[in-house]
Amino acid sequence: MKSTGVFYNIGHYTELFVSSIYDNIGNIFNYSCIVLGFIGLFYWLNFQHKDTQKAKKDPNKII
């Protein structure tokens, strides 16, 4: 057997494995990434807002 056949078989079985995982998960992973991204965004914006308020009270603080 040539090495080409080995690599094609590895690719075939990897594709079967990944597609079976993706079919079972569906879009749940995608939606969870989007939700976690928005949660992180709002957390960061809230932190920046609080830090800006502190900087306005103390003019010597560097933002």
MODELLER restraints for C-alpha pairs under 7 A, 6 or more apart:
rsr = mdl.restraints
at = mdl.atoms
rsr.add(forms.Gaussian(group=physical.xy_distance, feature=features.Distance(at['CA:55:A'], at['CA:61:A']), mean=5.54, stdev=0.5))
rsr.add(forms.Gaussian(group=physical.xy_distance, feature=features.Distance(at['CA:55:A'], at['CA:63:A']), mean=6.68, stdev=0.5))
